[in-house]
Amino acid sequence: MKSAFTRRALRSSAAIAALLYAGTAFAQEDAVAEAQADGDIVVTAQRREERLVDVPLSVAVIQGDSLRDFQAAGDDTLALAGRVPGLYAETTTGRIFPRYYIRGLGNIDFYLGASQPVSIIQDDVVLEHVVLKSNPVYDLDRVEVLRGPQGSLFGRNTTAGIVKFDTIRPSDTFQGRAALSVGQYGSSNIDAGFGGPIVDDLLSFRVSGLYQHRDGWVDNTYTGPSFDGTKGGYNVMGGFDDRNLRLQLRFTPSDRLTVDLSGHGRWYEGTSTIFHRGALIKGSNSVENASRSQVALDEAMNNPQAYDTYGASGRISYDFGGAVLTSISAWETTKGYSRGDTDGGAASLFAGTPFYGQSQGNIQDLDQFSQELRLASPGTGRFNWQFGGYYFDSRDITDFYQRRVFLTAPFDPANPNSRNPNNWVRLRNTNTSWAGFGQVSYDLTDRFTLSAGARVTNDTKRTRLLKTADTGTGAVTYTGRRDVELDDTRESWDVNALYKLSDDVSVYARVASGFRGPTIQGRSAVFNSDFTTADSETILSWEAGVKGALLDNRVRFNLSGFYYTVDDIQLNANDVNGNGVLLNADKAKAYGVEAELDLHPVENFALSLGGSWLHTEIQDSAALAQVCVLGGTVVCTVKDPTVVIPGRGTFARIDGNRLPNAPEYNLNAAARYDIPLDGGGKFFVSTDWNLQGYTSFVLYDTKEFTANGNFEGGLKIGFEGANGDWEIAAFARNITNEKNLKGVIENYMAAVYNDPRIIGVSFSTRMR
């Protein structure tokens, strides 16, 4: 009853708010415009525009032009990994499933229904499902990475933090920009946006688009027989086409009312992640044992992947003078599939009993609706406040197929390599959530500000098994649960203090809590295994730092230290089928530091340095994780104590281990030098590098499933003309052609690699 009442109340409020909208108060707009004119960085980490130095939490900012440089070769948002201290990103499911980690917290689960403790927000819209998190960003203004729990203003599933993407919005003057690049492997990238007034002072628009293409560059060298008809070939994998379009409209019928409407579409076809079976040799994590551009796959039709995604949102505000009412309504939908040879190689090429693996995940339909209603003070006085409500509803039907669906031989119950058209499951997943939140801040003096926020959130998940994985004759053998529902209501809060040492330098301290909602893993039913579940995890984080600018913004810096504990942390291990299994460990703790420094020591030279150091530790004397077992044999070097559980397999005790995909350190550096010429043009050279410390890809400690010292660099040399209105350049990404281990499939000792070096040329232009 409580949830139904809240849902009705929020929907009624949303209907009323649809008649109202305005931007921030005029005084605040003037202050922000003045700050930007002075070279200050302005962010919206607290749901209002503020100078970065005035925000009492750790925020990293990447401007749109910098991200476009990283993505010039066709990279997606994973290009952020290593460029922001404390942020890591990876995937083992292709471009449609990025996984983010902040301060070591993330989720290695590849399940299409997996939750993550890092929230992705694009233009104020939360993208909850893992496929929606892969929505490309383009025509981008800036990226804000909010490190640490953000439970008060942004809600559940932000225990690690937020990656927030803000695109360029419509304006009342004609403006446009475009960035085009071509490179090796047929790579091409077009990122463009244009807009301006339709009716002066009333209606404006912006049209934005992104097209990314790469030819196939990975050979499937397998030429033998295939149970599903897969044929090898030259350059049959690794390519993609990613087409994206967005239209925004801004309607300003009065000085107080503004309506922002946005609609977008994505049409993607590509290759799912390629696993290289046997690339890791027992006792070593060397990446030199297999070619990055060749693999022998005997199934899965060369790993196809395709998704279509659409969405729309409306942001409506009204400025009452003493308060601003804001309504944000959004809808997202997606449909598609990803298929892969999950053993990463041809079984006949390996000694012993042949093992095969392929699977496919299909989202038949997903719809996500979210509604936020927020009332806030203008942000111009000593006392500022905001409070509101939030409602979220996501529903999808997802299918999982195992290899015998795809085989071509007639069904034979005695032959495991014959077709079984019933070897798949269908799940219906629903997730609803509602929340009420508030935040207040008060300037005790001109230099000292205290703020606090709180939120109450209910999160409900339900998974129903609509179809079981049956025998070829249609016999049902599944005995597990078919309908699981988890529900939890939690409070989250934060308290912050900020003291300005000067107008441009501040110190802050923060303590914050948050939670990640309960999770259901239903995919296991495809192996006739019962669902696994995990209860909510909660975090308590302590943080302090100093940030600011000196010497007329020629020096910018940020230094933060943190300590957190996570209770009932959600982890993901594997069972004997390599299937993800959810579990709660008792606790995890972490502490570390992050530092960023931007320097302009002399005219025409800029240098940026960043780094993070991190210690993480799982604390649960009873926690176990299935190890790398194939055919009953442990195939890797397990350094943890192990225990054999009859009928289940070999498990490692993971107490004291690091969290997976939590690099011990990350270092990044970028530099640019300009050579000005008469007439407003200039030659330039820029470079960027990142170095990653010791990282384990799994929960248990091994010699093989780790990386230490991964690094990549980029270089760009070009000419900028007409005072920055156009640019032509040559670029190289991964310029040293480093071959880095980015992920593993444990039982097959399979490796996932980074992309090779790509050299190309780029051109960009802008109208302003």
Backbone hydrogen bonds, N-H to C=O, Kabsch-Sander energy under -0.5 kcal/mol:
donor,donor_aa,acceptor,acceptor_aa,energy
5,F,1,M,-2.7
6,T,2,K,-2.4
7,R,3,S,-2.4
8,R,4,A,-2.3
9,A,5,F,-2.5
10,L,6,T,-2.7
11,R,7,R,-2.2
12,S,8,R,-2.4
13,S,9,A,-2.4
14,A,10,L,-2.4
15,A,11,R,-1.9
16,I,12,S,-1.9
17,A,13,S,-2.9
18,A,14,A,-1.4
19,L,16,I,-1.7
20,L,17,A,-2.4
21,Y,317,S,-0.6
29,E,25,A,-2.5
30,D,26,F,-2.5
31,A,27,A,-2.1
32,V,28,Q,-2.6
33,A,29,E,-2.7
34,E,30,D,-2.3
35,A,31,A,-2.2
36,Q,32,V,-2.6
37,A,33,A,-2.2
38,D,34,E,-1.5
39,G,36,Q,-1.6
40,D,35,A,-2.5
42,V,40,D,-0.5
43,V,50,E,-2.8
46,Q,48,R,-0.6
47,R,44,T,-1.8
50,E,43,V,-2.4
52,L,41,I,-3.1
54,D,51,R,-1.8
55,V,52,L,-1.6
57,L,55,V,-1.4
59,V,57,L,-0.7
60,A,145,V,-2.2
62,I,143,V,-2.3
64,G,141,D,-2.4
66,S,63,Q,-0.6
67,L,63,Q,-1.8
68,R,64,G,-2.3
69,D,65,D,-1.5
70,F,66,S,-1.8
71,Q,67,L,-1.7
72,A,69,D,-1.2
74,G,71,Q,-2.2
79,A,76,D,-2.1
80,L,77,T,-2.0
81,A,78,L,-1.9
82,G,87,L,-1.3
83,R,80,L,-2.4
84,V,80,L,-0.8
87,L,84,V,-2.3
88,Y,101,Y,-2.7
90,E,99,R,-2.0
96,I,93,T,-0.6
97,F,94,G,-1.4
99,R,90,E,-2.8
101,Y,88,Y,-2.8
102,I,105,L,-1.8
103,R,86,G,-2.4
105,L,102,I,-1.9
114,A,111,Y,-2.2
119,S,117,P,-0.5
119,S,161,G,-2.1
120,I,127,L,-0.6
121,I,119,S,-0.5
121,I,163,V,-2.2
122,Q,125,V,-2.2
123,D,121,I,-0.5
123,D,165,F,-2.7
125,V,122,Q,-1.7
126,V,124,D,-0.5
127,L,120,I,-2.9
128,E,126,V,-0.7
133,K,129,H,-1.9
134,S,131,V,-1.3
135,N,132,L,-1.9
141,D,166,D,-2.4
142,R,166,D,-1.8
143,V,62,I,-2.8
144,E,164,K,-2.9
145,V,60,A,-2.9
146,L,144,E,-0.7
146,L,162,I,-2.4
147,R,58,S,-2.3
147,R,145,V,-0.7
148,G,160,A,-2.3
150,Q,158,T,-1.3
151,G,513,S,-0.6
154,F,150,Q,-1.9
155,G,150,Q,-0.6
155,G,151,G,-0.6
157,N,515,F,-2.0
158,T,515,F,-0.6
160,A,117,P,-2.3
161,G,117,P,-1.2
162,I,146,L,-2.2
163,V,119,S,-2.5
164,K,144,E,-3.2
164,K,162,I,-0.5
165,F,121,I,-3.2
165,F,163,V,-0.5
166,D,142,R,-2.4
167,T,165,F,-0.5
168,I,139,D,-2.6
175,Q,195,G,-2.8
176,G,767,M,-2.3
177,R,193,G,-2.7
178,A,765,T,-2.4
179,A,191,D,-2.3
180,L,763,F,-3.4
181,S,189,N,-2.0
182,V,761,V,-2.2
183,G,187,S,-2.5
184,Q,759,I,-1.4
186,G,183,G,-0.5
187,S,183,G,-0.6
187,S,184,Q,-1.5
188,S,213,H,-2.3
189,N,181,S,-2.3
190,I,211,Y,-2.5
191,D,179,A,-2.6
192,A,209,G,-2.4
193,G,177,R,-2.7
194,F,207,V,-2.3
195,G,175,Q,-2.6
196,G,205,F,-1.3
198,I,203,L,-3.4
199,V,203,L,-2.1
202,L,199,V,-2.4
203,L,199,V,-2.4
204,S,250,R,-2.3
205,F,196,G,-2.4
206,R,248,Q,-2.0
207,V,194,F,-3.1
208,S,246,R,-2.7
209,G,192,A,-2.6
210,L,244,N,-2.0
211,Y,190,I,-2.4
212,Q,242,D,-2.2
213,H,188,S,-2.4
214,R,240,F,-2.2
215,D,185,Y,-2.8
217,W,237,M,-2.0
218,V,237,M,-2.4
219,D,293,S,-2.9
220,N,233,G,-2.4
221,T,219,D,-0.8
221,T,295,V,-1.9
232,G,222,Y,-0.8
233,G,220,N,-2.0
236,V,218,V,-1.0
236,V,233,G,-0.5
237,M,218,V,-1.6
240,F,214,R,-1.8
241,D,269,E,-3.1
242,D,212,Q,-2.8
243,R,241,D,-0.5
243,R,267,W,-2.2
244,N,210,L,-2.3
245,L,265,G,-2.1
246,R,208,S,-2.7
247,L,263,G,-2.6
248,Q,206,R,-2.7
249,L,261,L,-2.7
250,R,204,S,-2.7
251,F,259,V,-3.1
252,T,202,L,-3.1
254,S,257,L,-1.0
258,T,21,Y,-1.0
258,T,317,S,-1.4
259,V,251,F,-2.8
260,D,315,R,-3.0
261,L,249,L,-2.8
261,L,259,V,-0.5
262,S,313,S,-2.4
263,G,247,L,-2.2
264,H,311,G,-2.6
265,G,245,L,-2.3
266,R,309,T,-2.8
267,W,243,R,-2.7
268,Y,307,Y,-2.8
269,E,241,D,-2.4
270,G,305,Q,-3.1
271,T,239,G,-0.5
272,S,303,N,-2.0
275,F,273,T,-0.6
276,H,751,A,-2.2
277,R,275,F,-0.8
277,R,344,G,-2.8
278,G,748,Y,-2.1
279,A,276,H,-1.7
280,L,749,M,-2.1
281,I,279,A,-0.5
284,S,281,I,-2.1
290,A,287,V,-0.6
294,Q,291,S,-0.6
295,V,219,D,-2.2
297,L,295,V,-0.7
302,N,299,E,-0.5
303,N,300,A,-1.1
305,Q,270,G,-1.5
306,A,337,Y,-2.4
307,Y,268,Y,-1.8
308,D,335,K,-2.6
309,T,266,R,-2.2
310,Y,333,T,-2.5
311,G,264,H,-2.0
312,A,331,W,-2.4
313,S,262,S,-2.6
314,G,329,S,-2.7
315,R,260,D,-3.2
316,I,314,G,-0.6
316,I,327,S,-2.9
317,S,258,T,-1.8
318,Y,21,Y,-1.2
318,Y,325,L,-2.3
319,D,256,R,-1.5
320,F,318,Y,-0.8
320,F,323,A,-3.0
321,G,323,A,-0.5
324,V,376,A,-3.3
325,L,318,Y,-2.6
326,T,324,V,-0.5
326,T,374,R,-3.3
327,S,316,I,-3.2
328,I,372,E,-2.6
329,S,314,G,-2.6
330,A,370,S,-2.3
331,W,312,A,-2.7
332,E,368,Q,-2.4
333,T,310,Y,-2.7
334,T,366,L,-1.1
335,K,308,D,-1.9
336,G,363,I,-1.8
337,Y,306,A,-2.6
338,S,361,G,-1.8
339,R,304,P,-2.5
340,G,359,S,-2.3
342,T,340,G,-1.2
343,D,357,G,-1.4
344,G,341,D,-1.1
346,A,296,A,-0.8
347,A,345,G,-0.5
349,L,346,A,-1.8
350,F,347,A,-1.7
359,S,340,G,-1.8
360,Q,401,Y,-1.8
361,G,338,S,-2.3
362,N,399,D,-2.8
363,I,336,G,-2.6
364,Q,362,N,-0.9
364,Q,397,I,-2.4
365,D,397,I,-1.2
366,L,334,T,-1.1
367,D,395,R,-2.6
368,Q,332,E,-3.0
369,F,393,D,-3.2
370,S,330,A,-2.3
371,Q,391,Y,-2.6
372,E,328,I,-2.4
373,L,389,G,-2.4
374,R,326,T,-3.1
375,L,387,F,-2.9
376,A,324,V,-2.4
377,S,385,W,-2.8
384,N,382,R,-0.5
384,N,441,S,-2.7
386,Q,439,Q,-2.1
387,F,375,L,-2.3
388,G,437,F,-2.3
389,G,373,L,-2.2
390,Y,435,A,-2.4
391,Y,371,Q,-2.6
392,F,433,S,-2.8
393,D,369,F,-2.6
394,S,431,N,-2.4
395,R,367,D,-2.3
396,D,429,N,-2.4
397,I,365,D,-2.0
398,T,427,L,-2.5
399,D,362,N,-2.9
400,F,425,V,-2.0
401,Y,360,Q,-2.8
402,Q,423,N,-2.1
403,R,358,Q,-1.0
405,V,402,Q,-2.3
406,F,403,R,-1.4
407,L,403,R,-0.7
408,T,227,F,-2.5
415,N,412,D,-2.5
418,S,415,N,-1.2
419,R,409,A,-2.5
420,N,404,R,-3.2
423,N,420,N,-1.8
424,W,422,N,-2.1
425,V,400,F,-2.2
426,R,467,K,-1.4
427,L,398,T,-2.9
428,R,464,R,-2.5
429,N,396,D,-2.5
429,N,427,L,-0.6
430,T,462,R,-2.6
431,N,394,S,-2.5
432,T,460,T,-2.2
433,S,392,F,-2.3
434,W,458,N,-1.5
435,A,390,Y,-2.2
436,G,456,V,-1.9
437,F,388,G,-2.4
438,G,454,A,-2.2
439,Q,386,Q,-2.9
440,V,452,A,-2.7
441,S,384,N,-2.7
442,Y,450,L,-2.9
443,D,382,R,-2.0
444,L,442,Y,-1.1
444,L,448,F,-1.4
445,T,448,F,-1.6
449,T,447,R,-0.5
449,T,498,L,-2.8
450,L,442,Y,-2.3
451,S,496,N,-2.5
452,A,440,V,-2.6
453,G,494,D,-2.5
454,A,438,G,-2.4
455,R,492,S,-2.4
456,V,436,G,-2.4
457,T,490,R,-2.9
458,N,434,W,-2.8
459,D,488,D,-3.0
460,T,432,T,-3.0
461,K,486,L,-2.8
462,R,430,T,-2.4
463,T,484,V,-2.6
464,R,428,R,-2.3
465,L,482,R,-3.0
466,L,426,R,-2.4
466,L,464,R,-0.9
467,K,426,R,-1.4
469,A,525,A,-0.5
470,D,422,N,-1.4
470,D,468,T,-1.0
471,T,475,A,-2.3
474,G,471,T,-1.8
477,T,475,A,-0.5
484,V,463,T,-2.5
486,L,461,K,-2.8
488,D,459,D,-2.0
490,R,457,T,-2.6
492,S,455,R,-2.4
494,D,453,G,-2.1
495,V,511,V,-2.5
496,N,451,S,-3.2
497,A,509,A,-2.4
498,L,449,T,-2.6
499,Y,507,V,-3.0
500,K,447,R,-2.5
501,L,499,Y,-0.8
501,L,505,V,-1.5
502,S,505,V,-1.9
505,V,502,S,-0.6
506,S,547,K,-2.8
507,V,499,Y,-2.7
508,Y,545,G,-2.5
509,A,497,A,-2.2
510,R,543,E,-3.1
511,V,495,V,-2.2
512,A,541,S,-2.4
513,S,493,W,-3.0
514,G,539,I,-1.4
516,R,537,E,-2.3
519,T,534,A,-2.5
521,Q,532,T,-3.3
522,G,520,I,-0.7
525,A,522,G,-2.0
526,V,523,R,-2.3
527,F,524,S,-1.6
528,N,525,A,-2.0
529,S,524,S,-1.9
532,T,521,Q,-1.7
534,A,519,T,-2.3
537,E,516,R,-1.7
538,T,567,D,-2.0
539,I,514,G,-2.3
540,L,565,T,-2.2
541,S,512,A,-3.2
542,W,563,Y,-3.2
543,E,510,R,-2.6
544,A,561,G,-2.1
545,G,508,Y,-2.2
546,V,559,L,-2.4
547,K,506,S,-2.5
548,G,557,F,-2.1
549,A,504,D,-2.3
550,L,555,V,-2.7
554,R,550,L,-1.0
554,R,551,L,-1.2
555,V,550,L,-1.8
556,R,598,D,-2.7
557,F,548,G,-2.4
558,N,596,E,-2.2
559,L,546,V,-2.7
560,S,594,E,-2.5
561,G,544,A,-2.8
562,F,592,G,-2.2
563,Y,542,W,-2.3
564,Y,590,A,-2.6
565,T,540,L,-2.0
566,V,588,A,-3.3
567,D,538,T,-2.5
567,D,565,T,-0.5
568,D,586,D,-2.3
569,I,566,V,-0.5
569,I,585,A,-0.6
571,L,583,L,-3.0
573,A,581,V,-2.5
575,D,579,N,-1.7
578,G,575,D,-2.2
581,V,573,A,-2.8
583,L,571,L,-1.8
585,A,569,I,-2.5
585,A,583,L,-0.6
587,K,619,Q,-0.8
588,A,566,V,-1.8
589,K,617,E,-2.3
590,A,564,Y,-2.3
591,Y,615,H,-1.9
592,G,562,F,-1.8
593,V,613,W,-1.8
594,E,560,S,-2.4
595,A,611,G,-2.7
596,E,558,N,-2.6
597,L,609,L,-2.9
598,D,556,R,-2.7
599,L,607,L,-3.6
600,H,554,R,-2.1
605,F,602,V,-1.6
606,A,672,R,-2.6
607,L,599,L,-2.7
608,S,670,A,-3.4
609,L,597,L,-3.0
610,G,668,N,-2.6
611,G,595,A,-2.4
612,S,666,N,-2.2
613,W,593,V,-2.2
614,L,664,E,-2.9
615,H,591,Y,-2.5
617,E,589,K,-2.0
618,I,657,N,-2.7
619,Q,587,K,-3.2
620,D,618,I,-0.5
623,A,620,D,-1.1
625,A,652,A,-1.8
626,Q,574,N,-0.5
627,V,650,T,-2.1
629,V,627,V,-1.5
630,L,633,T,-2.6
633,T,630,L,-1.4
635,V,628,C,-2.7
635,V,633,T,-0.6
636,C,628,C,-0.6
638,V,636,C,-0.9
639,K,637,T,-0.5
639,K,701,D,-3.3
640,D,701,D,-0.7
643,V,651,F,-2.6
645,I,643,V,-0.6
645,I,649,G,-3.0
648,R,645,I,-2.5
649,G,645,I,-2.4
651,F,643,V,-2.9
652,A,625,A,-2.8
653,R,641,P,-2.6
654,I,623,A,-1.5
654,I,652,A,-0.6
656,G,618,I,-3.4
657,N,654,I,-2.2
661,N,696,S,-3.3
662,A,659,L,-0.8
664,E,694,Y,-2.2
666,N,612,S,-1.8
667,L,691,L,-2.6
668,N,610,G,-2.7
669,A,689,W,-2.4
670,A,608,S,-2.5
671,A,687,T,-2.5
672,R,606,A,-2.4
673,Y,685,V,-2.5
674,D,604,N,-2.8
675,I,683,F,-3.2
677,L,681,G,-3.1
680,G,677,L,-1.2
682,K,720,E,-2.3
683,F,675,I,-2.0
684,F,718,G,-2.5
685,V,673,Y,-1.8
686,S,716,K,-3.1
687,T,671,A,-2.3
688,D,714,G,-1.8
689,W,669,A,-2.9
690,N,712,E,-2.1
691,L,667,L,-2.9
692,Q,710,N,-3.3
693,G,665,Y,-3.6
695,T,707,A,-2.8
697,F,705,F,-2.3
703,K,637,T,-1.1
706,T,704,E,-1.5
707,A,695,T,-2.3
709,G,692,Q,-1.9
710,N,692,Q,-0.6
712,E,690,N,-1.7
714,G,688,D,-3.0
715,L,732,A,-2.2
716,K,686,S,-2.7
717,I,730,A,-2.6
718,G,684,F,-2.3
719,F,728,I,-2.9
720,E,682,K,-3.2
721,G,726,W,-2.3
723,N,680,G,-0.9
724,G,721,G,-0.8
725,D,721,G,-1.0
725,D,722,A,-0.9
726,W,721,G,-1.4
727,E,764,S,-2.6
728,I,719,F,-2.3
729,A,762,S,-2.4
730,A,717,I,-2.9
731,F,760,G,-2.9
732,A,715,L,-2.3
733,R,758,I,-2.6
734,N,713,G,-0.8
735,I,713,G,-2.3
737,N,734,N,-2.4
740,N,738,E,-0.7
742,K,740,N,-0.5
742,K,752,V,-3.3
743,G,752,V,-1.0
745,I,750,A,-1.6
749,M,746,E,-1.8
750,A,745,I,-2.3
751,A,276,H,-1.5
752,V,743,G,-2.3
754,N,740,N,-1.2
758,I,733,R,-2.0
760,G,731,F,-2.5
761,V,182,V,-2.3
762,S,729,A,-2.8
763,F,180,L,-3.1
764,S,727,E,-2.5
765,T,178,A,-2.3
766,R,725,D,-2.4
767,M,176,G,-3.4
